[in-house]
Amino acid sequence: MSNSSDIYKFQILLLPPMYGIEMCVALVGNVFALWLLATKERRNWHTGVVFSCNLAICDVLYVLTLPMLIVYYAKNKNWTFGDAACKIERFLFNCNLYVSIFFIMCISVNRYVAIVYPFFTRSYVRPKHAKIASMLTWSIVIIASSPVFKFAGIELKKNYTLCVSCHDENLQNSHFKYKLFLMVVGCMIPLVVTFGSYLGVIWTILKNKNITTLEKRKVALLVALVCILYATSFVPYHVLQMYYEYLKSVKRTNHWAYNSYQVSKGLTTLNMCLHPLLYMAVFDSIRTACCGRSSDD
């Protein structure tokens, strides 16, 4: 630990094993989901399956960068992979986070339309519409994440190298505004849309007694998992990040805030481990493989 200040010790002890476990679980779960999509669901690609496939691909792309983070923290926060790799890792982190949030919003809105407007859905909603929405989502997130290449980079500290989200103090004010923009547009607005959709779904289920028990279970699973994701992975990360960025802007140091922010970064990656459970509410084959129940149960 001699190369790192005391403020880094907590994350050096916590994050390598956390990222290691999350990498294994997320890789197995999402590759398994993609395999089922390619083999079992190839003739049943409805809109929810399209969104789930995009979510799984995004998770697999990001999980492949986790070995670099594990090595980074295991080496006492000494980044040895170069400036370009640092920027790419930060960019993929942002893409994974906001693609996850937006596709969860898409899955939620899709469920809302299917339950509240079933006749409209059967007549007009097609997988091609989900593919168009997916392309727009990827484009928006990639464009919104591209400033990371300007802000992120390596920072030299004595005889070790950090990979940081903002490597230039002259950009600190712009970086704070950028993070605030991401919190509002990338987290808070999707949060309102997602939970607004579920309120509409729950209200419809309470009024309509013809909705099947299976559909109610799917909705219950979706609502429970999305609540867990926002409560553990999305909202704490954004709130603590903004508080930490604010402290940096006023030149204040708070070890509790910094350590809490680091824990939230580890929990953000946890969303990739929970996504396979989310797919159980969307397509039948993963639910059958995990629970032994088909759509007819």
DOKEKOL-866984 format. One record per residue (C-alpha): residue in three letters; x negated, y negated, z negated. Coordinates in pm, whole numbers. Example, Ala and Ser with C-alpha at 12.3 -4.5 7.8 and 13.67 -1.06 7.14 Angstrom:
REM DOKEKOL-866984
 resn     xx     yy     zz
  Ala  -1230    450   -780
  Ser  -1367    106   -714
***
This chain:
REM DOKEKOL-866984
 resn     xx     yy     zz
  Met      0      0      0
  Ser   -298   -229    -13
  Asn   -223   -368    332
  Ser    131   -472    240
  Ser    268   -714    -11
  Asp    491   -592   -292
  Ile    803   -708   -111
  Tyr    751   -435    151
  Lys    711   -144    -90
  Phe   1082    -74   -129
  Gln   1154    -36    242
  Ile    832    160    301
  Leu    955    420     51
  Leu   1320    416    162
  Leu   1336    377    539
  Pro   1113    657    682
  Pro   1314    942    524
  Met   1643    759    588
  Tyr   1562    707    956
  Gly   1434   1065    982
  Ile   1759   1216    853
  Glu   1972    981   1062
  Met   1771   1060   1374
  Cys   1822   1435   1338
  Val   2193   1414   1257
  Ala   2270   1153   1525
  Leu   2071   1333   1795
  Val   2233   1671   1730
  Gly   2584   1527   1694
  Asn   2578   1305   2001
  Val   2398   1551   2231
  Phe   2653   1815   2125
  Ala   2936   1570   2204
  Leu   2786   1493   2548
  Trp   2750   1865   2619
  Leu   3118   1919   2535
  Leu   3216   1624   2754
  Ala   3019   1767   3046
  Thr   3140   2127   3007
  Lys   3475   2135   2825
  Glu   3628   1795   2902
  Arg   3521   1750   3266
  Arg   3881   1797   3387
  Asn   4035   1584   3113
  Trp   3857   1251   3136
  His   4123   1019   2998
  Thr   4042    663   2887
  Gly   3942    757   2531
  Val   3694   1015   2661
  Val   3533    755   2891
  Phe   3475    519   2598
  Ser   3345    803   2380
  Cys   3099    913   2649
  Asn   2955    561   2672
  Leu   2923    546   2294
  Ala   2738    881   2282
  Ile   2498    778   2563
  Cys   2419    454   2379
  Asp   2346    645   2057
  Val   2112    891   2227
  Leu   1919    608   2396
  Tyr   1860    430   2068
  Val   1789    738   1857
  Leu   1491    809   2083
  Thr   1325    490   1952
  Leu   1358    589   1586
  Pro   1029    788   1579
  Met    846    457   1639
  Leu   1022    300   1340
  Ile    948    602   1123
  Val    577    578   1209
  Tyr    587    200   1161
  Tyr    721    218    805
  Ala    519    528    719
  Lys    206    327    808
  Asn    299     56    557
  Lys    469   -162    820
  Asn    180   -160   1064
  Trp    310   -170   1423
  Thr     65      3   1658
  Phe    275     30   1975
  Gly    221   -317   2119
  Asp    430   -629   2169
  Ala    637   -493   2461
  Ala    747   -185   2267
  Cys    844   -408   1972
  Lys   1066   -621   2195
  Ile   1223   -315   2357
  Glu   1295   -153   2019
  Arg   1462   -472   1888
  Phe   1659   -505   2214
  Leu   1782   -144   2201
  Phe   1877   -188   1835
  Asn   2096   -485   1926
  Cys   2246   -302   2222
  Asn   2327      4   2012
  Leu   2484   -203   1737
  Tyr   2706   -419   1956
  Val   2789   -151   2213
  Ser   2904     60   1916
  Ile   3121   -220   1780
  Phe   3274   -305   2118
  Phe   3344     54   2220
  Ile   3504    123   1882
  Met   3721   -182   1954
  Cys   3802    -38   2300
  Ile   3895    300   2150
  Ser   4116    125   1893
  Val   4294    -93   2150
  Asn   4335    212   2375
  Arg   4501    401   2090
  Tyr   4724    102   2019
  Val   4843     78   2381
  Ala   4899    456   2402
  Ile   5118    466   2091
  Val   5297    131   2105
  Tyr   5351    131   2484
  Pro   5354    503   2581
  Phe   5553    463   2905
  Phe   5329    181   3027
  Thr   5022    392   2943
  Arg   5146    696   3136
  Ser   5237    487   3439
  Tyr   4954    237   3468
  Val   4653    313   3243
  Arg   4395    525   3424
  Pro   4035    636   3353
  Lys   3913    391   3620
  His   4036    105   3401
  Ala   3828    242   3111
  Lys   3526    268   3343
  Ile   3567    -96   3447
  Ala   3602   -199   3080
  Ser   3290      5   2998
  Met   3086   -167   3270
  Leu   3200   -507   3143
  Thr   3113   -409   2785
  Trp   2762   -298   2880
  Ser   2708   -614   3086
  Ile   2826   -845   2807
  Val   2615   -673   2541
  Ile   2302   -660   2758
  Ile   2332  -1030   2844
  Ala   2405  -1123   2481
  Ser   2108   -915   2361
  Ser   1858  -1045   2619
  Pro   1740  -1342   2402
  Val   1581  -1078   2178
  Phe   1297  -1061   2431
  Lys   1224  -1427   2358
  Phe   1254  -1412   1980
  Ala   1118  -1068   1886
  Gly    753   -974   1888
  Ile    454   -880   1683
  Glu    318  -1095   1402
  Leu    -33  -1057   1268
  Lys    -73  -1046    888
  Lys   -434  -1015    775
  Asn   -537   -668    898
  Tyr   -194   -525    984
  Thr     75   -603   1244
  Leu    446   -657   1190
  Cys    727   -610   1443
  Val    970   -892   1362
  Ser   1295  -1030   1504
  Cys   1148  -1383   1527
  His    771  -1412   1566
  Asp    750  -1791   1616
  Glu    838  -2036   1338
  Asn    917  -2301   1600
  Leu   1205  -2080   1719
  Gln   1346  -2021   1370
  Asn   1633  -2267   1403
  Ser   1736  -2133   1744
  His   1707  -1778   1613
  Phe   1939  -1858   1320
  Lys   2202  -1998   1559
  Tyr   2166  -1693   1783
  Lys   2220  -1456   1491
  Leu   2524  -1657   1382
  Phe   2663  -1628   1734
  Leu   2612  -1250   1730
  Met   2783  -1218   1393
  Val   3093  -1410   1507
  Val   3126  -1277   1863
  Gly   2970   -935   1811
  Cys   3118   -839   1474
  Met   3392  -1063   1337
  Ile   3605  -1100   1651
  Pro   3595   -723   1728
  Leu   3678   -660   1361
  Val   3996   -871   1388
  Val   4097   -707   1718
  Thr   4024   -354   1591
  Phe   4215   -381   1266
  Gly   4494   -577   1435
  Ser   4533   -280   1671
  Tyr   4552    -37   1381
  Leu   4809   -248   1198
  Gly   5024   -230   1512
  Val   4969    146   1537
  Ile   5057    207   1171
  Trp   5368    -10   1199
  Thr   5483    187   1505
  Ile   5419    521   1335
  Leu   5621    416   1030
  Lys   5916    320   1253
  Asn   5895    608   1502
  Lys   5963    954   1362
  Asn   5903   1123   1699
  Ile   5525   1080   1682
  Thr   5360   1418   1626
  Thr   5173   1518   1315
  Leu   4857   1566   1522
  Glu   4878   1210   1654
  Lys   4923   1080   1300
  Arg   4615   1275   1189
  Lys   4413   1131   1477
  Val   4514    779   1379
  Ala   4438    847   1012
  Leu   4092    977   1104
  Leu   4023    678   1330
  Val   4133    424   1070
  Ala   3936    593    789
  Leu   3615    618    994
  Val   3636    265   1131
  Cys   3689    132    778
  Ile   3380    325    663
  Leu   3175    199    959
  Tyr   3264   -164    899
  Ala   3222   -135    522
  Thr   2881     36    538
  Ser   2718    -34    875
  Phe   2853   -351   1032
  Val   2975   -616    785
  Pro   2704   -578    513
  Tyr   2428   -594    776
  His   2558   -916    931
  Val   2633  -1089    601
  Leu   2299   -998    442
  Gln   2112  -1081    761
  Met   2262  -1430    774
  Tyr   2186  -1486    406
  Tyr   1826  -1372    456
  Glu   1788  -1591    766
  Tyr   1926  -1886    569
  Leu   1670  -1828    292
  Lys   1394  -1820    554
  Ser   1515  -2148    703
  Val   1495  -2324    365
  Lys   1159  -2159    280
  Arg   1293  -1961    -14
  Thr   1199  -1607   -114
  Asn   1442  -1366   -277
  His   1325  -1007   -315
  Trp   1676   -880   -392
  Ala   1816  -1037    -75
  Tyr   1529   -902    134
  Asn   1556   -547     -3
  Ser   1936   -550     35
  Tyr   1894   -661    395
  Gln   1650   -376    459
  Val   1894   -122    311
  Ser   2169   -263    535
  Lys   1942   -210    839
  Gly   1910    157    746
  Leu   2285    185    696
  Thr   2348     22   1033
  Thr   2180    318   1200
  Leu   2413    545   1002
  Asn   2692    455   1248
  Met   2536    692   1504
  Cys   2581    982   1261
  Leu   2950    905   1211
  His   3042    864   1577
  Pro   3077   1242   1641
  Leu   3348   1244   1373
  Leu   3516    960   1561
  Tyr   3519   1171   1877
  Met   3727   1433   1695
  Ala   4019   1189   1710
  Val   3966   1128   2083
  Phe   3901   1458   2262
  Asp   4012   1810   2187
  Ser   3701   2021   2247
  Ile   3492   1870   1967
  Arg   3785   1899   1727
  Thr   3833   2263   1828
  Ala   3459   2336   1794
  Cys   3436   2176   1450
  Cys   3778   2255   1299
  Gly   3905   2546   1502
  Arg   4217   2353   1600
  Ser   4340   2268   1944
  Ser   4570   1991   2054
  Asp   4865   2226   2018
  Asp   4820   2278   1643
***
